[in-house]
Amino acid sequence: MTETVYDVVVVGGGPCGATAANDLALAGHSVLLIERGGRIKPCGGAVPPRMMEDFDIPQSLLVARARSARMIAPSGRAVDMPVGEIGYVGMVDRDEFDEWLRERARMSGVERLTAVFEKIERDDEAHPIVTYRRKRGGEIERIRARCVIGADGARSAVAKQCLPGAERVPCVFAYHEIIKSPDMREVANKEAFDGSRCDVFYQGKLSPDFYAWVFPHGETASIGVGSANKGFSLRGAVAQMRSDLDLTRCETVRREGAPIPLKPLKRWDNGADVIVAGDAAGIVAPASGEGIYYAMTGGRYVADAASAFLKTGEAKQLKTARKRFMKDHGRVFWILGMMQYFWYSSDKRRERFVTMCDDEDVQQLTWQAYMNKKLVRKKPLAHVKIFLKDTAHLLGLRAATP
């Protein structure tokens, strides 16, 4: 084992881990970032303009800018939701985006290591030992750290070892195929794909409990689906979408699948020297499945908490990360969780949900909340109107179609 003791070892180099490592290095800490490499998380790649500003992300990393979203009901009825003047939905390709974040961290002073995390060991010394293999089946190596951050995704090995109950976090299983964007001159149905529009399918045949999507990525596109139903064929749903949308002829660039947690862990730290973040902490937005912005925000909060712990030696500082995140975003997560529970439970309710999305007040507040990442309070009467409309649709007091 090397005699070097890092201030922090970050396990996982996705947007969360890379952000935490970068922030900690800029704060003057010695950081080792362990990333296993060779894997790209299935992700639609949507990011709000606020993320670009908060984390100094260059516009050059956007592969597309979506100006609207289309919600498709079980009946096939489509409701367009234009973003309008308040901005756009940025689209990134996780292959390039994640690597750019990791390389930025390296340039800030983070040491990068491609390896597979094994476990955390302890001995008579004060600080934990992180064990890893540079390749599967290779020799186990060890490094010591004053603090360990687990940003190793859903089903986190760090969380399972250090946090009781972490293995029981409910997940949606996501699968998508990255394809070459179609040549619209050869597509029979011109409305089936638009390089400036995100399509979201609320149809039980494509997902019995979540949704399916087609997101533009410039020269490529992400076609995916999520479901917690283990008996449901995600690959079959994507194949059906590609057939229905006349996208079967498009070249498949890559296929990816992974679990996505939809409920924050009740505890993120072990009360001593280990803390988790991002998917490992369960901070993916319910209903929407949005994770990139929240992963990077959570990574920043965890980095701040870890830095305070390193400076003071007080393990209680680690708890501030979850408290801060839930104070800022917990209410939105609760509301989105209720939306998913009520509206995704049947095609009848999905039909009403899409109809509700045709409302101008709903669209305006939805986009404002997405862009600002907080509940908008400027129009209280609009919130009251939406609540009444929402209740009417849920109880079936309004027709499913106008």
PAFIVO-379822 format. One record per residue (C-alpha): residue in three letters; chain; x, y, z. Coordinates in pm, 1 decimal, padded with zeros to 6 digits, always signed. Layout:
BEGIN
R   residu   chaine          u          v          w
R      ala        A          X          Y          Z
...
***
This chain:
BEGIN
R   residu   chaine          u          v          w
R      met        A   +00000.0   +00000.0   +00000.0
R      thr        A   +00126.6   +00345.8   -00089.3
R      glu        A   +00214.5   +00565.3   +00206.0
R      thr        A   +00036.9   +00862.1   +00050.5
R      val        A   -00276.8   +00966.0   +00240.5
R      tyr        A   -00521.3   +01156.8   +00022.9
R      asp        A   -00759.0   +01404.3   +00176.1
R      val        A   -01039.3   +01254.7   -00033.9
R      val        A   -01086.6   +00951.4   -00254.7
R      val        A   -01387.1   +00988.5   -00484.4
R      val        A   -01526.2   +00661.6   -00618.8
R      gly        A   -01707.9   +00723.3   -00947.8
R      gly        A   -01632.8   +00977.0   -01220.1
R      gly        A   -01977.5   +01070.8   -01350.0
R      pro        A   -02109.1   +01429.7   -01330.4
R      cys        A   -02147.2   +01402.2   -00952.2
R      gly        A   -01808.0   +01252.2   -00869.9
R      ala        A   -01620.0   +01469.8   -01118.1
R      thr        A   -01787.7   +01784.7   -00981.7
R      ala        A   -01713.7   +01692.2   -00619.2
R      ala        A   -01351.6   +01610.6   -00702.8
R      asn        A   -01305.4   +01934.4   -00897.4
R      asp        A   -01451.0   +02149.9   -00618.5
R      leu        A   -01239.7   +01980.5   -00353.2
R      ala        A   -00919.0   +02023.7   -00554.6
R      leu        A   -00997.5   +02391.7   -00608.4
R      ala        A   -01043.0   +02419.9   -00230.8
R      gly        A   -00685.4   +02298.2   -00185.4
R      his        A   -00742.2   +01931.6   -00096.6
R      ser        A   -00554.5   +01633.0   -00236.8
R      val        A   -00801.4   +01421.1   -00432.7
R      leu        A   -00789.0   +01083.6   -00606.4
R      leu        A   -01073.4   +01011.3   -00850.7
R      ile        A   -01131.6   +00641.1   -00919.6
R      glu        A   -01331.9   +00576.8   -01234.9
R      arg        A   -01375.8   +00229.9   -01381.7
R      gly        A   -01412.2   +00353.4   -01740.1
R      gly        A   -01573.5   +00191.7   -02039.7
R      arg        A   -01931.8   +00253.0   -01932.2
R      ile        A   -02179.7   +00524.8   -02025.5
R      lys        A   -02499.7   +00566.1   -01826.7
R      pro        A   -02827.3   +00554.5   -02024.5
R      cys        A   -02950.3   +00911.3   -02017.7
R      gly        A   -03162.0   +01140.8   -02231.6
R      gly        A   -02897.5   +01407.3   -02174.8
R      ala        A   -03127.6   +01701.1   -02100.2
R      val        A   -02978.3   +01988.1   -01897.5
R      pro        A   -03122.5   +02329.0   -01799.3
R      pro        A   -02945.6   +02657.8   -01874.6
R      arg        A   -02903.2   +02710.8   -01500.4
R      met        A   -02671.0   +02410.9   -01484.8
R      met        A   -02452.7   +02560.8   -01756.0
R      glu        A   -02423.1   +02879.5   -01551.4
R      asp        A   -02384.8   +02726.7   -01203.9
R      phe        A   -02107.2   +02489.1   -01308.4
R      asp        A   -01932.2   +02692.9   -01578.8
R      ile        A   -02012.0   +02448.6   -01857.4
R      pro        A   -01918.8   +02575.3   -02206.4
R      gln        A   -02190.6   +02595.1   -02468.9
R      ser        A   -01969.2   +02389.3   -02697.8
R      leu        A   -02062.6   +02076.0   -02499.4
R      leu        A   -02425.6   +02106.4   -02607.4
R      val        A   -02496.0   +01878.9   -02900.7
R      ala        A   -02845.6   +02024.6   -02946.2
R      arg        A   -03089.8   +02281.0   -02805.1
R      ala        A   -03448.6   +02165.5   -02776.0
R      arg        A   -03703.0   +02445.9   -02809.0
R      ser        A   -04009.4   +02238.7   -02720.4
R      ala        A   -04133.0   +01914.1   -02571.5
R      arg        A   -04408.1   +01693.9   -02708.0
R      met        A   -04617.4   +01483.5   -02470.4
R      ile        A   -04783.4   +01182.6   -02633.7
R      ala        A   -05085.7   +01021.9   -02464.7
R      pro        A   -05197.2   +00656.6   -02484.0
R      ser        A   -05452.4   +00756.2   -02749.3
R      gly        A   -05173.6   +00902.3   -02961.9
R      arg        A   -05282.6   +01258.4   -02894.9
R      ala        A   -04978.5   +01488.6   -02888.9
R      val        A   -04949.0   +01809.8   -02687.7
R      asp        A   -04668.1   +02049.4   -02776.1
R      met        A   -04507.1   +02250.6   -02496.3
R      pro        A   -04289.2   +02524.8   -02649.4
R      val        A   -04019.0   +02661.4   -02421.6
R      gly        A   -04087.1   +03013.8   -02545.3
R      glu        A   -03869.1   +03309.9   -02456.9
R      ile        A   -03742.8   +03179.3   -02123.7
R      gly        A   -03469.7   +02959.2   -02268.0
R      tyr        A   -03404.2   +02614.5   -02407.3
R      val        A   -03337.5   +02259.7   -02298.1
R      gly        A   -02972.5   +02180.9   -02359.8
R      met        A   -02876.0   +01831.8   -02473.6
R      val        A   -02543.6   +01663.6   -02396.6
R      asp        A   -02391.4   +01332.1   -02495.8
R      arg        A   -02277.7   +01162.7   -02174.7
R      asp        A   -01977.1   +01006.4   -02346.0
R      glu        A   -01820.9   +01345.8   -02418.4
R      phe        A   -01977.3   +01540.3   -02130.6
R      asp        A   -01860.9   +01312.0   -01849.1
R      glu        A   -01507.3   +01289.1   -01986.0
R      trp        A   -01485.6   +01668.3   -02013.8
R      leu        A   -01582.6   +01699.2   -01646.0
R      arg        A   -01322.9   +01441.6   -01542.3
R      glu        A   -01052.1   +01610.9   -01744.8
R      arg        A   -01141.4   +01949.2   -01597.7
R      ala        A   -01102.0   +01795.4   -01253.0
R      arg        A   -00758.4   +01663.0   -01350.1
R      met        A   -00653.5   +02007.3   -01467.8
R      ser        A   -00765.2   +02146.2   -01130.0
R      gly        A   -00528.1   +01908.8   -00953.7
R      val        A   -00726.2   +01586.3   -00917.4
R      glu        A   -00534.7   +01263.0   -00972.8
R      arg        A   -00725.7   +01027.5   -01203.7
R      leu        A   -00712.3   +00649.1   -01176.2
R      thr        A   -00892.2   +00399.7   -01398.4
R      ala        A   -00976.2   +00108.8   -01170.2
R      val        A   -01258.7   -00097.5   -01022.3
R      phe        A   -01349.8   -00019.6   -00660.4
R      glu        A   -01354.1   -00323.0   -00431.6
R      lys        A   -01429.2   -00218.9   -00074.7
R      ile        A   -01332.2   -00002.3   +00220.3
R      glu        A   -01110.1   -00164.8   +00481.1
R      arg        A   -01005.2   -00050.6   +00826.4
R      asp        A   -00712.0   -00122.1   +01052.8
R      asp        A   -00559.6   +00032.4   +01364.6
R      glu        A   -00482.0   +00357.3   +01183.6
R      ala        A   -00718.4   +00655.8   +01191.1
R      his        A   -00817.5   +00668.7   +00825.9
R      pro        A   -00999.9   +00416.8   +00603.3
R      ile        A   -00833.7   +00216.9   +00326.5
R      val        A   -00986.3   +00207.8   -00022.7
R      thr        A   -00911.4   -00111.5   -00213.9
R      tyr        A   -00934.1   -00144.1   -00590.8
R      arg        A   -00818.2   -00337.9   -00896.0
R      arg        A   -00677.2   -00172.1   -01206.2
R      lys        A   -00850.9   -00442.8   -01409.2
R      arg        A   -01100.2   -00715.2   -01326.7
R      gly        A   -00920.7   -01014.8   -01185.2
R      gly        A   -00609.5   -00807.8   -01126.8
R      glu        A   -00413.3   -00758.4   -00809.2
R      ile        A   -00587.0   -00575.0   -00524.5
R      glu        A   -00423.7   -00242.0   -00442.3
R      arg        A   -00484.4   -00012.4   -00147.8
R      ile        A   -00481.3   +00360.4   -00078.7
R      arg        A   -00562.0   +00551.0   +00238.0
R      ala        A   -00787.3   +00856.7   +00260.4
R      arg        A   -00912.8   +01090.0   +00528.7
R      cys        A   -01254.1   +01094.0   +00362.4
R      val        A   -01425.3   +00872.9   +00101.4
R      ile        A   -01700.9   +00994.0   -00131.4
R      gly        A   -01914.1   +00727.2   -00297.9
R      ala        A   -02039.6   +00860.3   -00631.8
R      asp        A   -02055.4   +00516.1   -00789.7
R      gly        A   -02414.4   +00529.1   -00908.7
R      ala        A   -02728.1   +00335.2   -00828.5
R      arg        A   -02664.3   +00011.3   -00640.9
R      ser        A   -02354.6   +00186.9   -00505.5
R      ala        A   -02097.3   -00051.6   -00361.4
R      val        A   -01982.6   +00220.0   -00121.8
R      ala        A   -02336.6   +00284.4   +00001.8
R      lys        A   -02414.9   -00086.5   +00041.2
R      gln        A   -02106.8   -00137.6   +00255.2
R      cys        A   -02129.7   +00175.1   +00468.0
R      leu        A   -02497.9   +00274.3   +00492.5
R      pro        A   -02762.1   +00037.1   +00633.4
R      gly        A   -03063.8   -00004.3   +00405.3
R      ala        A   -02895.7   +00148.2   +00098.4
R      glu        A   -02958.7   -00166.9   -00105.8
R      arg        A   -03336.0   -00126.0   -00066.4
R      val        A   -03368.7   +00202.6   -00257.2
R      pro        A   -03645.9   +00168.6   -00522.7
R      cys        A   -03523.5   +00202.9   -00880.2
R      val        A   -03649.7   +00244.6   -01231.9
R      phe        A   -03452.7   +00044.1   -01485.7
R      ala        A   -03361.4   +00252.3   -01788.2
R      tyr        A   -03250.5   +00140.4   -02132.5
R      his        A   -03178.4   +00347.8   -02439.6
R      glu        A   -03024.0   +00322.5   -02782.9
R      ile        A   -02817.6   +00600.9   -02932.2
R      ile        A   -02888.1   +00612.2   -03304.3
R      lys        A   -02773.8   +00823.8   -03594.1
R      ser        A   -03035.0   +01096.1   -03645.4
R      pro        A   -03258.3   +01022.0   -03944.3
R      asp        A   -03228.7   +01195.4   -04277.9
R      met        A   -03566.4   +01369.3   -04279.1
R      arg        A   -03575.0   +01349.3   -04657.2
R      glu        A   -03612.2   +00972.5   -04621.5
R      val        A   -03864.8   +00968.4   -04335.3
R      ala        A   -04226.7   +00916.1   -04437.5
R      asn        A   -04377.8   +01066.9   -04120.2
R      lys        A   -04219.5   +01412.2   -04088.0
R      glu        A   -04387.5   +01466.0   -03748.1
R      ala        A   -04230.8   +01157.3   -03593.9
R      phe        A   -03892.7   +01319.4   -03527.6
R      asp        A   -03776.6   +01676.7   -03481.0
R      gly        A   -03416.7   +01765.4   -03401.4
R      ser        A   -03530.0   +02060.1   -03188.1
R      arg        A   -03797.5   +01876.5   -02987.2
R      cys        A   -03797.1   +01629.0   -02697.9
R      asp        A   -04070.9   +01365.4   -02729.3
R      val        A   -04207.6   +01197.9   -02416.3
R      phe        A   -04444.9   +00900.4   -02449.6
R      tyr        A   -04687.9   +00839.1   -02164.3
R      gln        A   -04820.0   +00507.3   -02291.8
R      gly        A   -04862.1   +00186.6   -02095.7
R      lys        A   -04757.5   -00023.8   -02395.5
R      leu        A   -04416.5   +00146.6   -02389.5
R      ser        A   -04382.2   +00172.7   -02011.5
R      pro        A   -04636.1   +00044.3   -01756.9
R      asp        A   -04518.1   +00275.1   -01479.6
R      phe        A   -04285.5   +00544.1   -01619.4
R      tyr        A   -04235.6   +00686.4   -01969.5
R      ala        A   -04046.1   +00646.7   -02295.4
R      trp        A   -03855.1   +00916.5   -02482.2
R      val        A   -03691.7   +01034.7   -02801.4
R      phe        A   -03438.0   +01310.4   -02732.9
R      pro        A   -03234.6   +01480.0   -03009.5
R      his        A   -02855.6   +01492.6   -02977.5
R      gly        A   -02767.3   +01670.3   -03297.8
R      glu        A   -02611.9   +01408.0   -03523.0
R      thr        A   -02750.7   +01135.9   -03296.6
R      ala        A   -03062.8   +01078.2   -03086.6
R      ser        A   -03148.1   +00890.8   -02766.5
R      ile        A   -03445.2   +00653.7   -02781.4
R      gly        A   -03518.3   +00504.3   -02442.1
R      val        A   -03762.7   +00381.2   -02184.1
R      gly        A   -03777.6   +00331.4   -01808.6
R      ser        A   -03975.3   +00091.3   -01590.0
R      ala        A   -03958.9   -00065.0   -01244.8
R      asn        A   -04149.7   -00368.4   -01376.1
R      lys        A   -03887.4   -00642.6   -01394.9
R      gly        A   -04098.5   -00848.7   -01633.0
R      phe        A   -04134.8   -00568.2   -01887.1
R      ser        A   -03913.7   -00579.5   -02196.9
R      leu        A   -03731.5   -00247.0   -02223.6
R      arg        A   -03553.2   -00354.0   -02540.8
R      gly        A   -03884.8   -00461.5   -02688.1
R      ala        A   -04040.1   -00121.4   -02610.8
R      val        A   -03751.5   +00062.5   -02777.9
R      ala        A   -03776.4   -00165.9   -03080.6
R      gln        A   -04148.6   -00091.8   -03104.2
R      met        A   -04085.3   +00283.4   -03085.1
R      arg        A   -03823.4   +00267.4   -03357.9
R      ser        A   -04062.4   +00072.5   -03576.5
R      asp        A   -04358.6   +00303.2   -03511.7
R      leu        A   -04148.2   +00614.7   -03577.1
R      asp        A   -03978.9   +00478.1   -03889.3
R      leu        A   -03636.7   +00483.4   -03721.9
R      thr        A   -03537.8   +00120.0   -03767.5
R      arg        A   -03311.6   +00207.4   -04060.8
R      cys        A   -03106.1   +00447.4   -03849.9
R      glu        A   -02766.1   +00312.4   -03747.4
R      thr        A   -02738.3   +00213.2   -03380.3
R      val        A   -02430.3   +00374.0   -03226.2
R      arg        A   -02449.8   +00210.4   -02882.9
R      arg        A   -02690.1   +00051.3   -02633.1
R      glu        A   -02689.6   +00119.3   -02258.0
R      gly        A   -02892.5   +00016.7   -01954.9
R      ala        A   -02880.4   +00079.3   -01581.2
R      pro        A   -03097.6   +00121.1   -01270.1
R      ile        A   -03194.9   +00476.1   -01176.5
R      pro        A   -03294.9   +00546.7   -00812.0
R      leu        A   -03598.4   +00765.6   -00754.1
R      lys        A   -03588.7   +00826.3   -00378.7
R      pro        A   -03315.4   +01000.6   -00176.3
R      leu        A   -03149.0   +00791.5   +00092.7
R      lys        A   -03248.5   +00888.2   +00444.9
R      arg        A   -02881.8   +00908.0   +00535.5
R      trp        A   -02584.3   +00994.2   +00315.4
R      asp        A   -02292.6   +00951.2   +00557.8
R      asn        A   -02166.6   +00691.3   +00804.6
R      gly        A   -02112.0   +00943.8   +01080.6
R      ala        A   -01735.8   +00917.5   +01052.2
R      asp        A   -01556.1   +00952.4   +00718.5
R      val        A   -01770.1   +00819.5   +00429.9
R      ile        A   -02042.8   +01003.0   +00237.9
R      val        A   -02233.2   +00923.8   -00081.8
R      ala        A   -02367.0   +01153.2   -00353.7
R      gly        A   -02556.7   +01159.0   -00682.3
R      asp        A   -02730.2   +00836.3   -00785.5
R      ala        A   -02558.5   +00664.2   -00492.9
R      ala        A   -02755.9   +00897.5   -00264.6
R      gly        A   -03075.2   +00844.3   -00464.3
R      ile        A   -03109.1   +01201.6   -00591.5
R      val        A   -03274.8   +01156.2   -00928.2
R      ala        A   -03597.6   +01349.4   -00973.5
R      pro        A   -03912.4   +01131.9   -00959.3
R      ala        A   -04159.7   +01153.2   -01249.5
R      ser        A   -03904.7   +01316.7   -01482.0
R      gly        A   -03599.3   +01101.4   -01408.5
R      glu        A   -03381.0   +01412.3   -01440.4
R      gly        A   -03044.1   +01343.1   -01286.0
R      ile        A   -02753.4   +01542.6   -01431.3
R      tyr        A   -02829.6   +01877.2   -01267.8
R      tyr        A   -02918.1   +01718.6   -00933.9
R      ala        A   -02609.6   +01494.2   -00946.4
R      met        A   -02380.0   +01791.3   -00996.9
R      thr        A   -02560.4   +01997.4   -00732.6
R      gly        A   -02542.9   +01709.1   -00486.2
R      gly        A   -02176.3   +01659.9   -00570.5
R      arg        A   -02109.1   +02023.5   -00488.5
R      tyr        A   -02296.8   +02003.0   -00157.3
R      val        A   -02108.1   +01687.2   -00062.4
R      ala        A   -01776.6   +01848.3   -00156.7
R      asp        A   -01857.1   +02145.5   +00066.8
R      ala        A   -01949.2   +01914.3   +00353.4
R      ala        A   -01636.3   +01702.1   +00307.0
R      ser        A   -01417.4   +02012.5   +00296.1
R      ala        A   -01570.9   +02136.8   +00621.9
R      phe        A   -01511.3   +01795.2   +00777.8
R      leu        A   -01146.0   +01794.1   +00667.2
R      lys        A   -01088.0   +02142.3   +00805.5
R      thr        A   -01260.1   +02090.1   +01142.0
R      gly        A   -01229.3   +01717.0   +01201.6
R      glu        A   -01596.5   +01716.0   +01295.7
R      ala        A   -01783.0   +01425.7   +01135.0
R      lys        A   -02115.1   +01605.0   +01193.1
R      gln        A   -02022.1   +01835.5   +00904.4
R      leu        A   -02094.4   +01549.3   +00662.7
R      lys        A   -02463.4   +01561.1   +00753.3
R      thr        A   -02496.0   +01913.7   +00619.8
R      ala        A   -02489.3   +01794.1   +00258.0
R      arg        A   -02821.0   +01607.2   +00275.7
R      lys        A   -02983.3   +01874.2   +00492.3
R      arg        A   -02886.2   +02141.0   +00243.6
R      phe        A   -03003.2   +01942.1   -00057.3
R      met        A   -03341.0   +01852.2   +00092.8
R      lys        A   -03396.6   +02210.6   +00203.1
R      asp        A   -03334.4   +02335.3   -00150.5
R      his        A   -03494.8   +02053.7   -00352.2
R      gly        A   -03685.9   +01821.4   -00120.6
R      arg        A   -04023.8   +01983.7   -00180.4
R      val        A   -03988.4   +01955.2   -00557.7
R      phe        A   -03891.9   +01588.1   -00520.3
R      trp        A   -04198.9   +01525.3   -00302.6
R      ile        A   -04432.9   +01687.0   -00554.6
R      leu        A   -04277.6   +01497.2   -00845.9
R      gly        A   -04307.9   +01174.9   -00647.7
R      met        A   -04678.8   +01235.9   -00597.5
R      met        A   -04716.8   +01312.2   -00968.0
R      gln        A   -04554.2   +00983.8   -01062.6
R      tyr        A   -04763.9   +00788.3   -00812.8
R      phe        A   -05096.0   +00930.8   -00934.3
R      trp        A   -05049.8   +01002.5   -01302.8
R      tyr        A   -04838.8   +00705.9   -01417.9
R      ser        A   -05059.7   +00436.9   -01265.0
R      ser        A   -05289.9   +00374.5   -01564.5
R      asp        A   -05346.9   +00478.5   -01925.9
R      lys        A   -05667.4   +00651.3   -01820.4
R      arg        A   -05474.4   +00878.5   -01587.6
R      arg        A   -05191.5   +00923.4   -01837.8
R      glu        A   -05445.0   +01046.9   -02089.8
R      arg        A   -05571.5   +01304.3   -01841.4
R      phe        A   -05216.9   +01402.6   -01751.4
R      val        A   -05130.0   +01481.5   -02113.5
R      thr        A   -05455.0   +01676.3   -02147.3
R      met        A   -05357.3   +01880.2   -01842.1
R      cys        A   -05021.9   +01958.3   -02008.4
R      asp        A   -05216.9   +02142.3   -02281.3
R      asp        A   -05295.3   +02415.8   -02027.1
R      glu        A   -05104.3   +02743.5   -02067.2
R      asp        A   -05060.1   +02793.9   -01691.4
R      val        A   -04924.8   +02440.8   -01649.2
R      gln        A   -04676.4   +02487.5   -01932.9
R      gln        A   -04550.1   +02822.4   -01812.3
R      leu        A   -04492.8   +02716.7   -01452.6
R      thr        A   -04346.9   +02381.8   -01559.7
R      trp        A   -04081.7   +02545.4   -01776.4
R      gln        A   -04005.8   +02813.9   -01517.1
R      ala        A   -03958.8   +02548.7   -01247.9
R      tyr        A   -03736.9   +02342.7   -01479.8
R      met        A   -03519.5   +02638.2   -01578.8
R      asn        A   -03486.0   +02776.6   -01224.4
R      lys        A   -03487.8   +02445.5   -01036.4
R      lys        A   -03728.6   +02571.2   -00774.8
R      leu        A   -04099.8   +02625.8   -00733.4
R      val        A   -04200.0   +02958.5   -00883.7
R      arg        A   -04384.3   +03185.4   -00641.5
R      lys        A   -04443.9   +03488.0   -00860.0
R      lys        A   -04794.8   +03380.7   -00963.9
R      pro        A   -04980.7   +03234.1   -00664.1
R      leu        A   -05315.5   +03245.0   -00843.9
R      ala        A   -05172.7   +03034.1   -01123.6
R      his        A   -05071.4   +02772.1   -00865.7
R      val        A   -05426.1   +02769.6   -00728.5
R      lys        A   -05568.4   +02729.6   -01078.8
R      ile        A   -05332.4   +02441.9   -01152.2
R      phe        A   -05421.7   +02270.8   -00824.3
R      leu        A   -05791.7   +02290.9   -00904.4
R      lys        A   -05739.9   +02167.7   -01260.0
R      asp        A   -05513.0   +01889.6   -01135.4
R      thr        A   -05773.3   +01776.9   -00884.0
R      ala        A   -06051.2   +01788.8   -01143.1
R      his        A   -05851.0   +01575.5   -01386.6
R      leu        A   -05753.8   +01327.3   -01113.6
R      leu        A   -06113.8   +01281.8   -01000.9
R      gly        A   -06235.6   +01254.4   -01356.7
R      leu        A   -06445.7   +01569.2   -01334.8
R      arg        A   -06296.4   +01689.1   -01663.2
R      ala        A   -06295.7   +01494.9   -01985.4
R      ala        A   -05973.3   +01331.7   -02097.2
R      thr        A   -05990.8   +01515.7   -02428.0
R      pro        A   -06098.3   +01875.8   -02491.6
***
